Amino acid sequence: GDIFYIHSRLLERATHLRPELGGGSLTALPIIETEAEDISAYIPTNLISITDGQIYLSPSLFELGVLPAVDVGKSVSRVGGKAQLSVYRAVAGDLKLAYAQFEELETFARFGARLDDDTHKIIEHGRRIRACLKQVESAPVSVAAQITVLLALSAELFDGVALERMTDAERAVRTAALGIPAEVVARLEKAEKVGDEDRDTIIEIARQALNEFSATPDGVGLVSKTAAGRTEKDE
């Protein structure tokens, strides 16, 4: 039979009942397995066309130890922007573009291609964005801590931290976020964007938390570029 018809019939069972009918709701969460990470195949595209978006779990990210292995480039939500706080979009927009550029360039670095300084900087910045996307199971992160980490990434404060210390560095920033004034946190949860004064306050808190993780006071010089495009600590 028509697979589109079958899928739509199954998903139409998801519903929200009126109180006079007993109330409650039924959520449909279709799960499919892709072949060779191809989401453009017939079955995946069929479901994508019906649902309100998808979360794509990448085997490649899983092998790299990135958990949850959510591929932010292939994951899409048509309603998520309306359901989340507006401030997230304001601080994460540039990071998504930077991460997309990093993914394109990382392939060249794996082949040992010679990289110019700008390309090398994009790759190192992207690796730190990916490190911050990792999350421990059953460990929710507060809004203030998330915004602090995202702003620190946007300000490239993590770029001076060695990759092997990123977990500890991010934890330090999250802990430091507890010191954000209550009135600033309240504005973050209501505002559409972060005000300049609040942004400066949060970035300074993150900067202080990362001081001990930088090779130099400003974090510059921790990572150097080799001729093969790999990275190593400066001596």
N, C-alpha and C positions, 0 to 999 in steps of 0.2 A: 504494500500500500504506500501511500504518500507519507514519507517520513516527517515532512513538515506538519501535516495534519495530525499525525500521532503525537509529535512533540507538543504542539499547541493544545491538544486535548488534555494532555497530562498537566501542563503548566496552568491551564485554566482552572484546575482544581484548587489552586491557591486562591484564597478569598478572605474577606473580612465580613463577618456576619453582623447584621444589625442586632441591637439588644433584644428586640422582640423575637428574634430567631435563635436566641441563646447566646449571642455575643461571641467574642473570641476571633481568632484568625488562624489561617493555615498558610505557612510560608513554603514555597517551592525552591529548592536549592539543587538544581541539576548539576551533576558532576560527570565529566567526560575525560577520557584519557587520550592525549594526542600522540601521534606518531612522528618521531623526529622533530618534536617541538613545533609542529606545523599547525597553526590555528586557522589556516586558510582552507583546510580540507572541508569537505561537504558537511559532515555532521557538526563540527565546531561552528562554522559560519551559520548554519541553520539555527542552532541554539542562540548564538550571539544576536541574530536578527530578531529573536523573540523576547529575550530577557532585557533587563534594564542595565546590563553591563556584565563584566566578568572579572574574576580574579584569576590570574594565570600564575601557577606555581611552576617555576623553572627548574628542571633537573640540573642544568648547568650551575645555577646559583646554589642549589642544594649541595652539589659536589664541592663548591668553594666554601661551604660552611656558613652560608648566609641563610639564617633562619629567622622568621619564616621566609621561604624562598619565593617571595612575591616579585614578579617582574613588573616594575612600575611602568615600563614602556608599553607592555601588552595588556595591562590591566586597565579597565575603563569603567567608569560609573556615570550613568546618565542622570542620576539623582543625588549622588554623593555630595556634590557641591552645595546643594540646598540643605542637606542634612547636617553638614559639618559647620563648625564655626568659620565665619568669614575670614578671620585673621589667619587661618591656615593657608588659604590661597594667597594671601598677601605676602607671606614670608617664604612660601615653598615654590612659588612660580619660577623664579630664577634657578632654583636648585634642580628642578626637573629638566630644564634646558641644559644645564651644565652636566647633569648625569647622562643625558642622551648623547652629548658630544663625547663624553668619556667612553661610553660603550662603543662608539664608532671607532675611536682612536686606539682603544686598548688592544684590538686585534693586531694592529701594526706593531705595537710594542712587544707582543708575544713572539714575533718573528725576528726580533733583534734589530729592527730597523733603526737607523739613526734618527733621533728626534731633536727638533729644535727646542729652545727654551720654553716657548709658549705652549707647544704641544705637550712637553713634559709636565708643565705646570697643570694643564687641564687633566692629565691622567692622574697625577698625584692627588689633585683635589677630588676627582671622581672616586678614587679608591677610599678616601675618607668619608665621602657621602655614603658609599656602600657599606662601610663599616658601621656607620651610625644607623643604618636601616635594620641592623640585627636587633633582635629583641628576645629576652629570656622568656621562656614559657611561663604563663600565669603570672606575669609581672607587669600589670598595667602602669602606664606612665601618665602623670598629671599633665594638664594643659600647659601650665607654666613651664614645666620641665621640657615638654616637647617644643614649645616656642623658643625656649632658651637654646636648645641644641640646634634648631633650625637656623636661628639668627647667627649663632656662632659659626655654623657651616657657611652661611651666606657671606659673613665677614672674613672667611678663610682663616679663622682662628685655629682650626684643627690642622691646618696645612703644615704647621711646624711640629706636629706630634708624630713620632714614629708609629708605623702601622701596628706593631706588636703591642703598643701601649694605648691604642685607641679605646679599648674596652674600659680601661681604668680612667682614661681621660673623660670619656663620655659620662661615666658614673660620677666623676667629680663635678661635672657641669650640672648634672641632674640634682645632685645634692646641694650645690650652690644655689640652684633655683628656689630652694626653700627660703632663701633670704630675700626674695623679691618682695617689696612692700605690698601689703594686702590691697591697697587701692590700685596698684598697677595690675595685679592679677585680675581684679574685678573689671578693669577696663579691657583687658585682653579677652575676657569671656563675652564681652558685649560689643566691642568695636569691630569695624570692618577692616581696619588696618592698624598697625602699630604706630603710635605717634612718635615723632622724632625724639622727644625727651625720654619716653618709655623705652624706645629702642636703644638709646645710648646707655640708659641705666642697666638694661638686661645684658648688653654686650660687655659692659665693664665688669659685671658680675662674672660672666663667663670667662673673660680675659684673666681675671684674678685667679679663677679656679684652675686655669690651664698654665699658669706661670711655671709650676714645678715640672710640667711635661715638655717644656720647650728647651731646645739645646742652647738657645741664646735668649736674652730678655724679650726680643720681639718675635722669637720663634723662627727666624730666618737662618738658613744654613744647616738645618738638621738633615736635609736630604739633598744629595747631589746626583748628577746625571753622569752615567758612564757612557762610553762611546757606543756601547751596544744597546743603549736605551733602557738599561735596567737601573735600579736605584740602590744606593748604599748610604750608610751613615758617613758624614764628614768626619775625618780624623781630627 
